[in-house]
Amino acid sequence: MFAVRGLIVCLALFGVMYGALSCLMAAAWFAGQRLLRRPAASTASVMFGIRILPFAVSALFAVFFTLPSFLLMERRSLDEDATTFILAAGALVLLTAGIVRALKASRRTSHRVSQWLGKPGDGREATTLSAAEGAPALLLVGIWRPRVMVSDLAKAVLSENELRLAVRHELGHRRSWDNLKKLLMNAIPFPGMSGIERAWREAAEVAADDSAVETRQDALDLATALIKLSRSASSWTAPETASAFVCGSSAVSMRVRRLLDWRTGARLPRTWPWLFLFLLVTAIVSNYSTTLVMTHRLTELIVP
């Protein structure tokens, strides 16, 4: 019974933190979204971090701080308020709805891909799959073992180098695990986050373009492939947990302009977020007992 109480308190605090942090992120995005009218390749990681941060922080805090502090410092007598049970029930409903939503999105994507393929691929280890007429031009399908689905339209319309670059674009999505990121975002729904998710999708396309392009000619060929295939984009809707080469006229226009302005330049990895995270974790671990005491007091204030 004591462990069940701890779980209820953890769920309640998770729900409060997740709601508060999500509202804060949505408000911050609404206020500052004009700063990202033309996303850079590095923006994709930033936007995904912003989108996933409320859930990750709330879940980690509940598991590694709230639960241990409750088990060590809470009295055995039942003294939780009815509000605690309501908050815990709300958090449980939210988590369950997210899991169901992600499973449905994955199932719908698998069903549509199966219709486009018509039959299973020739090999489980193949990098690309061939799709029949009427399918999206190029699409990265699959979560754990993603592969590029190439339609007859892409083979007929694109030149050899344009097709090669388009496939490299999709392989860039695979290296970034973008389909898995889409599944995760489906699993943690919250009102007001659609703008952040849309900005991440555009930034992810820019990052995949950059991963495919090495020379000025590559940039021009990839822009040409986008223009050629953009006419067919209106005839289908991109599946929720797959990555399409062409997805939306506004995003295509932005990507084409960016590719036409492409310049050779060094792409330096940004290490400061990882350094900041390492220093933060080190500081918390070195003062873990003090942090648990503060967490217990905070929990008593937030969760009645």
C-alpha positions in Angstrom: 0.0 0.0 0.0 2.9 2.4 0.8 4.5 1.8 -2.6 1.1 2.4 -4.3 0.9 5.7 -2.4 4.3 6.6 -3.7 3.3 5.8 -7.2 0.2 8.0 -6.9 2.2 10.9 -5.6 4.7 10.5 -8.4 2.0 10.5 -11.0 0.4 13.6 -9.4 3.7 15.5 -9.4 4.5 14.3 -12.9 1.1 15.7 -14.1 1.6 19.0 -12.5 5.2 19.4 -13.8 4.4 18.2 -17.3 1.4 20.6 -17.6 3.3 23.6 -16.2 6.4 23.0 -18.3 4.4 22.3 -21.5 2.4 25.5 -21.0 5.7 27.4 -20.4 7.3 26.0 -23.6 4.2 26.7 -25.7 4.0 30.3 -24.4 7.8 30.8 -25.1 7.4 29.4 -28.6 4.4 31.6 -29.3 6.4 34.6 -28.2 9.6 33.8 -30.1 8.6 31.8 -33.1 9.4 34.7 -35.5 13.1 34.2 -34.7 13.0 30.8 -36.6 11.5 31.8 -39.9 14.4 30.2 -41.8 15.7 27.3 -39.7 19.2 26.0 -39.8 20.2 22.4 -39.8 21.2 22.6 -36.1 17.7 23.9 -35.3 16.2 20.4 -35.6 17.9 19.1 -32.5 17.0 22.2 -30.6 13.3 22.0 -31.5 13.1 18.4 -30.7 14.7 19.1 -27.3 12.2 21.9 -26.6 9.3 19.6 -27.6 10.5 16.6 -25.5 11.9 18.6 -22.5 8.7 18.9 -20.5 8.0 15.2 -20.6 11.6 14.1 -20.0 12.2 16.5 -17.1 8.9 15.6 -15.4 9.4 11.8 -15.8 13.0 11.8 -14.7 12.2 14.1 -11.7 9.3 11.8 -10.7 11.3 8.6 -10.9 14.7 9.6 -9.6 13.8 12.3 -7.0 10.1 12.2 -6.0 9.8 8.5 -5.5 13.0 8.0 -3.5 12.2 11.0 -1.3 8.7 9.7 -0.7 9.9 6.2 0.3 12.6 7.6 2.6 10.9 10.5 4.3 7.1 10.1 4.1 5.1 8.8 7.0 3.3 5.4 6.7 -0.1 6.9 7.5 -2.4 7.8 4.7 -2.5 11.6 4.5 -2.9 12.4 0.8 -5.6 14.8 -0.2 -8.3 13.9 -2.7 -6.7 16.4 -5.1 -3.6 14.1 -5.2 -5.7 11.2 -6.5 -7.4 13.4 -9.1 -4.0 14.7 -10.4 -2.7 11.2 -10.5 -5.7 9.9 -12.4 -5.3 12.8 -14.9 -1.7 12.0 -15.4 -2.5 8.3 -15.9 -5.2 9.2 -18.5 -2.7 11.4 -20.3 0.0 8.7 -20.5 -2.5 6.1 -21.6 -4.0 8.4 -24.3 -0.5 9.1 -25.6 0.4 5.4 -25.9 -2.9 4.7 -27.6 -2.3 7.6 -30.0 1.2 6.5 -30.9 0.1 2.9 -31.5 -2.8 4.1 -33.8 -0.4 6.4 -35.7 2.1 3.6 -36.2 -0.7 1.2 -37.3 -2.1 3.7 -39.8 1.3 4.3 -41.2 2.1 0.6 -41.6 -1.3 0.0 -43.3 -0.7 2.8 -45.8 2.8 1.7 -46.6 1.6 -1.9 -47.1 -1.0 -0.6 -49.6 1.7 1.3 -51.5 4.1 -1.6 -51.6 1.5 -4.1 -52.6 3.8 -6.9 -51.5 6.6 -7.5 -49.0 10.1 -6.2 -49.9 12.7 -8.5 -51.4 15.0 -8.5 -48.3 14.8 -7.4 -44.7 18.3 -5.8 -44.9 17.7 -3.9 -48.2 18.3 -0.1 -47.9 15.5 0.7 -50.4 12.0 -0.6 -51.3 10.2 -0.2 -54.6 6.6 1.1 -54.5 4.0 1.1 -57.2 2.5 4.0 -59.1 0.4 6.3 -56.8 2.8 6.1 -53.8 4.7 9.1 -52.5 7.9 9.8 -54.5 10.3 8.9 -51.7 9.5 8.0 -48.1 11.5 6.7 -45.2 9.4 4.0 -43.6 9.9 2.0 -40.4 10.9 2.9 -36.8 13.6 0.5 -35.7 14.8 -0.6 -39.1 13.8 2.3 -41.4 14.2 1.9 -45.2 13.7 4.2 -48.1 10.6 3.5 -50.3 11.1 4.7 -53.9 8.1 5.0 -56.2 7.9 4.5 -59.9 7.2 8.3 -60.2 10.6 9.2 -58.7 12.4 6.7 -61.0 10.7 8.1 -64.0 11.0 11.8 -63.3 14.4 12.2 -61.6 17.8 11.9 -63.2 20.3 9.4 -61.7 22.1 12.0 -59.6 18.8 13.7 -58.5 17.5 10.3 -57.3 20.8 9.5 -55.6 20.6 12.8 -53.6 16.9 12.3 -52.8 17.7 8.9 -51.3 20.6 10.4 -49.4 18.2 13.0 -48.0 16.0 10.1 -46.7 19.0 8.3 -45.3 19.8 11.6 -43.4 16.4 11.2 -41.7 17.3 7.6 -40.8 20.6 8.6 -39.2 18.7 11.2 -37.1 16.0 8.6 -36.1 13.3 11.1 -37.2 10.6 8.5 -37.5 11.2 7.4 -33.9 11.1 11.1 -32.9 7.7 11.4 -34.6 6.4 8.4 -32.8 7.6 9.9 -29.4 5.9 13.2 -30.1 2.7 11.3 -30.9 3.0 9.5 -27.5 3.3 12.8 -25.5 0.4 15.0 -26.7 -0.3 18.4 -25.2 -2.4 21.3 -26.5 -0.4 24.2 -28.0 2.6 22.1 -29.1 1.6 21.8 -32.8 3.6 24.9 -33.7 6.8 23.5 -32.2 6.2 20.1 -33.9 5.7 21.8 -37.3 8.9 23.9 -36.8 10.8 20.7 -35.9 9.6 19.0 -39.0 10.7 21.8 -41.2 14.1 22.0 -39.5 14.5 18.2 -39.8 14.0 18.5 -43.6 16.7 21.2 -43.7 19.0 19.0 -41.7 18.4 16.1 -44.1 19.0 18.3 -47.1 22.4 19.4 -45.6 23.4 15.8 -44.9 22.7 14.9 -48.6 24.6 17.9 -50.2 28.3 18.2 -50.5 28.9 20.5 -53.4 27.1 23.4 -55.1 26.0 21.1 -57.9 24.5 18.7 -55.4 22.5 21.5 -54.0 21.2 22.5 -57.4 20.3 18.9 -58.3 18.5 18.4 -55.0 16.5 21.6 -55.5 15.6 20.4 -59.0 14.4 17.1 -57.6 12.2 19.0 -55.0 10.7 21.1 -57.8 10.0 18.2 -60.0 8.3 16.1 -57.3 6.4 19.0 -55.5 3.6 18.8 -58.1 2.6 15.3 -56.9 2.7 16.2 -53.2 -0.9 17.4 -53.2 -2.2 14.0 -54.2 -1.4 12.3 -50.9 -0.8 13.0 -47.2 2.4 12.0 -45.5 1.9 9.2 -42.9 2.3 10.3 -39.3 5.4 8.2 -38.4 7.2 8.3 -41.8 9.5 10.9 -43.4 8.6 12.1 -46.9 11.0 13.8 -49.3 8.3 16.3 -50.4 5.9 17.4 -47.6 4.0 20.7 -48.0 4.4 23.5 -50.6 5.6 26.1 -48.1 8.4 23.8 -46.8 9.4 22.9 -50.3 9.7 26.6 -51.3 11.8 27.4 -48.2 14.1 24.4 -48.9 14.5 25.2 -52.6 15.5 28.8 -51.7 18.0 27.6 -49.1 19.5 25.1 -51.5 19.9 27.7 -54.3 21.8 29.9 -51.7 23.9 27.0 -50.6 27.5 27.8 -49.7 30.3 25.5 -48.6 31.0 25.8 -44.9 32.2 23.9 -41.9 29.5 22.3 -39.8 30.8 22.4 -36.2 29.0 20.2 -33.7 27.4 22.0 -30.8 28.8 20.5 -27.6 27.7 23.1 -25.1 24.3 21.6 -24.4 25.9 18.2 -23.5 28.5 20.0 -21.4 25.8 21.9 -19.5 23.8 18.7 -19.0 27.0 16.9 -17.7 27.7 19.7 -15.2 24.1 19.8 -14.0 24.0 16.0 -13.5 27.3 16.1 -11.7 26.1 18.8 -9.3 22.9 17.0 -8.5 24.5 13.6 -8.0 27.2 15.1 -5.7 24.4 16.6 -3.5 21.8 13.8 -3.9 20.7 13.6 -0.3 20.2 17.3 0.0 18.3 17.3 -3.3 16.0 14.5 -2.0 15.2 16.6 1.1 14.3 19.6 -1.1 12.3 17.4 -3.4 10.2 16.1 -0.5 9.4 19.6 0.7 8.6 20.7 -2.8 6.3 17.7 -3.3 4.4 18.5 -0.1 3.8 22.0 -1.3 2.7 21.1 -4.9 0.8 17.9 -4.2 -1.6 18.1 -1.2 
